[in-house]
Amino acid sequence: MKKNQEHGLLVKEVSQLTGLSPQVIRKWEERYGLICPKRHMNGYRLYTCEDVATLMKICRLRDQGHSMKEALHLFRSHQTPEPVPKMPVSEDVLALLEKGSMYDEAGLLLLLKQALHRHGLEKFLSTTIQPLMREIGDLWASGKWDESQETITSLAIRDFLVQIRRNFDLVEEAPLMLGCCLPHEMHEIPLHIVLLQAMMHGWQTIAAGPSPKLSSIEDLVQRLEPQKLILSATTATPFTHNPHLFEQLEDIAERNPSTQFFIGGNGIFDHKIYFNPKKIQIAYTLEDVFNENRG
C-alpha cells in the first residue's frame, strides 16, 4: 500500500478508504472539479492522499446535513462548518401551519389553492411546499406538534399534490417515469414533488403508494415499461429493515435493462449508503435524472 501511495492510488483503493463508490468519486471529480487525478500510461486514474482527504471532508460535511452545494461552498471558502442558518418562514407557510395546528383541512386546501394560483407550480413547490414540509418535520420532531397534527396536515398536502398531477396535461407521446417509495418508506410527498417537477420537464408520471413490496416494484416496471424509475429514500428506514435491499434492487434493475433506475433522497446519505452501484444511478439532483445522456 505504501508503494502504491508513492505513485498514486487506484479508484478502487480510494473507494475503500472513503466509502464512496467509484461511480460517485468519478462524478464528483468530473462535475465539481474537487480532485484532478493524474493518468497512468495505461489510462488508469491515480489519486493522491490529498485527494482522499478532500473527498473525506466533503463526506463529513454531507453527514452533518449540508447539501452538496453548501458542502462545496464551505470546503472552497475554507470556512469552519456551521449549522446552516434557517431561512425566514414565508407568510404562506405560516398561514398553512396555523391551519394545520387547528386540524383545519378545508382551510389548508383553500390556502394551498391560493398559493398555487399566486405563484405558479414551480415556485409553489420550491417556496411553499418544500419549506412547509421542513417546518412540519421540525415541529413534530421538537414535540410542538403531535402525531395527529402532522398526519392530517401531511395527508392534505399529499392529496393536493396528487390532484395537481392528475389534472396535468401532457402530450400522448410523452415519455413515462415511474416513481416508487422503497419498502417501509411511508413519506410520499417528496416523491410527488419530484414527479411534478418531472411533469414540468415533459414526462408522464405514475406513482406507487407508500411502502410497496419489491415484487410490486418489479411487476410495475415490467407492466408499464417506463423509460425511468425513481426510487425514493426519504429516510434510512428501508435499509435498516433490510440491509440487503440495495443489492436486491440491483438485481431487479439487471433483469429490466430497458428502464433506467435512479435512487435518491436523504435516506441514502443519512445511512451512508454509497453501495458501489452497477445498474442503479444515485441521483443527487434532478439534473441527474433528467439528463438524457446518462445510461
N, C-alpha and C positions, 0 to 999 in steps of 0.2 A: 504494500500500500504506500509505503514511504517513497519507493521508487516511482510509482505512478504519480504521486503528488508533485514530484520534481518536474515531470514532463506534462502533467495535466491529468485531470480526472475525466473519465468517460461519463456519459449521461446516466448510465446505469448506476455508477458509484454515487453520483450526485443525488440521484433518486433515493438511494438507500440512506444517505446522510440527512436529507431534508424531509423525507416522507412525501415529497411531491412526485407525481408520475412523470415520466419522460415527456409525455404529451404536454402537461402543464408547464414544465420547465421550458420547452421549446416555444410555447405560446407566449409566456411571459418575456422570453428573450426577444421574439420577433415583434410582438405587439407593443411592449412597453419599453424596450431597449434597456432593460435592467442590467443585463450582462452581455458581454461580447466575447464568446469563446473563440479560441483560435481553432484552426483546422489542421489536423494531421495530414500527412501526404496521402493517406488512404481515404481521406474525406471525413473521418470521424471528428466530431466536435471535442475539444479538450478544454475543460473548465479548471479554474484556479480555486484555491481555498478562499480567496476574496469573493469569488462568485458564489460559493456556498454560503458564506457569511451574509451576503446581500439577500439571497433567497430566504435565509432563516429570519432575517429582520422583517421582511415583508410578511412571512408566515406569522410571526409574533404579532404584528400589527393587525393582521386579519383576525387572529384568535382573540384579540382584545375588542373586537366588534367594529373595527374600521372597515369601510368599504374599500374596494381596490383603489378607487380614485383618491380617497383620503390617505390610504397607506402609502401610495406613491408620492403624494404631496409631502407627507411627514418625512419620508425617507430622503427625498431630494432636497428638502429645505433644512435637513439636519435638526429638526425640532424634536424636543422631548415629547413623546406621545402623551397626549392628554385626552380626557373624555371629550367626545365630540359635543360642542355646545348645542343645546336643544333649540330648535327653531321656534319662533313665536307661533302660537296656535291662531289660525285664522278665525274670523267671526263665524264662517260657515261651520267649521269644526266645533267650535264652542257651542253653537246653537244645536248641532246634532247630538253632542254629548249630553246636553241638558235634556233633550227629548229622550235619549236612551236611558238616562238615570231615572226617569219617571215611567219607564216602560211604555212610552207613548209611540206605538208603532205607526199609527196614522200620521202623527206629527213628523216622525222620521222620514217616511216616504214622501211627504209633501216637501220637506226641506231638501231631500235628495233630488227631487224633480226640479226644484227651483235652481239648485246649484248646477245641475247638468245643463239646463237651458241657458243659464247665465254664462257659464264658462266654456261650453262645448266639451265633447267627450275626452279629448286628450288631456286638457288642463284639469278637467273634473277628476280624472283618475289620479293625476300626479299631485294636485294641490288640495284635493278634498278627501278622496277615498284612502289613499296611502297614509297621509298624516293622521286621518281619523282612526285607522286600524292600529297605528302605533300608539296613539293615546289610549285606545280601549285596552290594548295589551298592558300598558303601564298601569292603568287604573286597576285592572284585575290583579296584576302581579303585586301591587302595593296594598291590596286589600280594601281600597276605596270603593271598588265595585264588587258586588257579589256575583256569583256564577250566573244567576238568572238575568241580571242586567247585561252582562257580557253576551250571553246566549241570545237573548231577544234582539239586542241591537245588531249582533253579527248576522243573525238569520235575516233580518230586514234588509241589511246591506247586500247579502248574498242574493236574495230573491230579486232585488232591484237590478243587480248586475246581470243576472240570468235573463231577466226580461229585456234588457238592452240587447243582449246577444241574440235573443230570439227575434227581435224586430230589426236586426241589422241586415240591410240589403246588400247582396253581393252578386256578381255575375255568375251564371251557372257553371262556367268552366274554371272558376277559382280553385286553386289547389287546396287540399284538405290537410288540416292539422288536428291531431287528436291530443287532448290534454288529460292526464291521469294523475291523481294523487297516488302516493305509494300506499301499500298496505299499512294499516294502523296510522295513517295520516288523515286527520279529521279537518284540517284547516283548508277549506276550499277557496276562500276569497282571493289569495294571491294567484291561484291558478286562473280564476275567472278574469282577473286584471290582465294577466299575460295574454289570455286568449282574445280579450277585447283589443289589446294592442296589436295582436296578430291580424285581427279583422281589419283594423285601420291600415294594415300593410297589404290587404287584399286576399287574406286567407279565409276560407271557410273553416269553422271550428266545431268540434264536438268535445264535450267534457264528460268524463266518467264521474260517478259520485264519489263521496269520501271513502277511503279505505277499501278499494277494490281488491279482490284476490289476484294473485299473479296469473292464475289461469284465465281470469276475466280480462286482464290487460292483453294477454296474448290473443285471446279469442277476438277482442275488438280490433286488434291490429290485423288479424287475418281476414276478418269480415269486411272491414272498412278500407283496408289497404291505403292508409294515409301516407302522404309524402313525408311527413314529420310527426314524431311523437314527443311530447314534452312530459317528463316525469317530474312532479313537484314534491320537493322535500322541505317543507317549511320548518319542520322540527327534525331532530335526530331520532325521534321515537321509532320510526320504521326500522332503523339499523340497530337500535337497542333490542327490539323484539326479535330481529332476525339478522345475526351477524353475517350471514351468507347471502343477504338479499341482493347485493350488487352483482355478485357472481351469477346468481340466478337470472337477474335482469340481462346480464351479458349473454347468457345462453339464449334467452328469448330474442335478443337483437340478432344473434348469429343465425337463428332459424328464420328470421324475417328480414333478409338483406335489402328488400326494396323500400323499406321505411328507415329514415334517419332517426336515430334515438338520441334524445338530449335529456340531461338531468340537471336541475338547478334548484336553488333555494338555500336559505340559511342553515338548514339541517345538515347539509353537506359539510359546510365549513365548521359548524359547531361540533360536529362529530369527528372532525379531522379526517374525513374520508377523501383520500386522493387516489385511491384504488388501482392505479395502472390500467386505465380503461383501454379496451381494444375495439369494441364496436360502439360503445356509448360515448357521446361527446359531452363534456362538462360545460354547461352554459353559465358563464359569469355575468353576461349581459344579454339583452335581447338581440344585439347585433350578431352574437354567436349563433343564434337560431335562424335569423332571417337571411344571413349571408348564404347565397345560393351556391357559392363556390366551395363550400365545405363538403367533405364527403368521407 
